[in-house]
Amino acid sequence: MKTSLTIAIFLTVSGIASAYTPAELAAESKRANDFFEKCWDETLSCHPVDESFYGIKTHYDQLEDLSDEKATSDQKVWERQLADLKKNIKFDALDAQTQLSYKLFEREAAREGEEFKYRFDIYPVRRDCLTTCTSRRCGRQPPLGRI
């Protein structure tokens, strides 16, 4: 009796004990995972090169749109998805694995927002020049931008 009381106190103090039933945790976690899958599908369908990387041949005949309009559109999608996540999913009602997915989604959205600020600082680079220029064998200066 004393041991189970100690464990109950520890779980309550550490925040491990949940105010939600296992069925509620499972239902909210399923909603969150469905949301993450919908966001993944939405994002992937707008990027044909990424689809090809994952073996999806839906937009196999298209190239990536590298325009500023597309980058701005992608950023708005990330912002909308993050707002939907925070509005519709209760973090405390998720199981541990789905809470991790929630935190990773937030982190990825923040990273995308931070990278968006520097979208004009990336330059296309020839692959053959990248390896030779960075090793200083070819005598050319390496291209500016991120390597």
PADOTOR-479147 format. One record per residue (C-alpha): residue in one letter; x, y, z. Coordinates in pm, whole numbers, plus 50000, padded with zeros to 5 digits. Layout:
// PADOTOR-479147
R:resn:x:y:z
R:a:X:Y:Z .
...
END
This chain:
// PADOTOR-479147
R:resn:x:y:z
R:m:50000:50000:50000 .
R:k:50277:50239:50096 .
R:t:50470:50161:49774 .
R:s:50171:50218:49547 .
R:l:50097:50549:49725 .
R:t:50459:50656:49673 .
R:i:50442:50564:49304 .
R:a:50112:50753:49261 .
R:i:50259:51063:49426 .
R:f:50572:51040:49209 .
R:l:50369:51005:48890 .
R:t:50146:51298:48983 .
R:v:50436:51526:49079 .
R:s:50646:51435:48775 .
R:g:50356:51494:48539 .
R:i:50353:51139:48409 .
R:a:50004:51071:48537 .
R:s:49746:51201:48293 .
R:a:49406:51355:48346 .
R:y:49293:51169:48035 .
R:t:49178:50810:48009 .
R:p:49369:50568:47788 .
R:a:49083:50579:47536 .
R:e:49100:50960:47523 .
R:l:49479:50947:47481 .
R:a:49442:50696:47198 .
R:a:49170:50896:47024 .
R:e:49356:51229:47042 .
R:s:49681:51063:46937 .
R:k:49506:50911:46635 .
R:r:49365:51255:46542 .
R:a:49712:51406:46571 .
R:n:49876:51131:46366 .
R:d:49609:51166:46098 .
R:f:49678:51540:46096 .
R:f:50054:51481:46057 .
R:e:49993:51240:45770 .
R:k:49761:51489:45597 .
R:c:50025:51764:45632 .
R:w:50296:51531:45500 .
R:d:50086:51439:45197 .
R:e:49995:51804:45132 .
R:t:50356:51920:45152 .
R:l:50492:51630:44949 .
R:s:50237:51676:44669 .
R:c:50370:52029:44610 .
R:h:50731:51912:44569 .
R:p:50780:51675:44274 .
R:v:51151:51619:44341 .
R:d:51076:51504:44695 .
R:e:50804:51275:44561 .
R:s:51057:51120:44325 .
R:f:51299:51073:44613 .
R:y:51036:50867:44796 .
R:g:50948:50669:44482 .
R:i:50615:50842:44419 .
R:k:50564:50893:44047 .
R:t:50261:51122:44057 .
R:h:50446:51432:43932 .
R:y:50739:51242:43785 .
R:d:50755:51464:43476 .
R:q:50786:51793:43669 .
R:l:51071:51987:43823 .
R:e:51074:52182:44147 .
R:d:50943:52538:44137 .
R:l:51226:52751:44280 .
R:s:51045:53085:44252 .
R:d:50998:53326:44540 .
R:e:50621:53295:44502 .
R:k:50645:52921:44565 .
R:a:50871:52973:44867 .
R:t:50626:53227:45008 .
R:s:50337:52989:44943 .
R:d:50522:52704:45117 .
R:q:50589:52926:45418 .
R:k:50221:53017:45443 .
R:v:50133:52647:45433 .
R:w:50373:52577:45721 .
R:e:50226:52865:45922 .
R:r:49871:52747:45855 .
R:q:49952:52388:45946 .
R:l:50121:52492:46269 .
R:a:49827:52714:46364 .
R:d:49586:52427:46291 .
R:l:49795:52191:46502 .
R:k:49798:52424:46802 .
R:k:49429:52505:46764 .
R:n:49292:52154:46712 .
R:i:49524:51914:46895 .
R:k:49557:51901:47274 .
R:f:49922:51834:47353 .
R:d:49849:51699:47702 .
R:a:49600:51449:47562 .
R:l:49862:51276:47345 .
R:d:50065:50966:47421 .
R:a:50441:51007:47459 .
R:q:50527:50909:47101 .
R:t:50273:51148:46952 .
R:q:50388:51426:47186 .
R:l:50734:51378:47036 .
R:s:50585:51403:46685 .
R:y:50405:51722:46792 .
R:k:50729:51876:46921 .
R:l:50917:51772:46606 .
R:f:50647:51928:46388 .
R:e:50673:52253:46585 .
R:r:51051:52244:46555 .
R:e:51039:52178:46180 .
R:a:50790:52462:46127 .
R:a:51016:52697:46324 .
R:r:51320:52582:46124 .
R:e:51137:52635:45797 .
R:g:51039:52985:45911 .
R:e:51398:53065:46001 .
R:e:51529:52931:45668 .
R:f:51265:53131:45481 .
R:k:51437:53453:45589 .
R:y:51752:53345:45405 .
R:r:51592:53202:45091 .
R:f:51784:53443:44866 .
R:d:52122:53331:45005 .
R:i:52123:52989:44836 .
R:y:52289:52950:44498 .
R:p:52272:52654:44261 .
R:v:52611:52486:44236 .
R:r:52750:52243:43979 .
R:r:52833:51917:44150 .
R:d:53156:51854:43959 .
R:c:53278:52206:44038 .
R:l:53186:52171:44403 .
R:t:53418:51877:44463 .
R:t:53710:52015:44264 .
R:c:53678:52378:44375 .
R:t:53659:52298:44741 .
R:s:53969:52081:44714 .
R:r:54147:52371:44534 .
R:r:54266:52143:44251 .
R:c:54097:52324:43965 .
R:g:54218:52677:44036 .
R:r:53866:52823:44022 .
R:q:53715:52991:44323 .
R:p:53438:52792:44485 .
R:p:53092:52936:44423 .
R:l:52944:53162:44685 .
R:g:52659:53033:44893 .
R:r:52611:52742:45124 .
R:i:52815:52433:45055 .
END
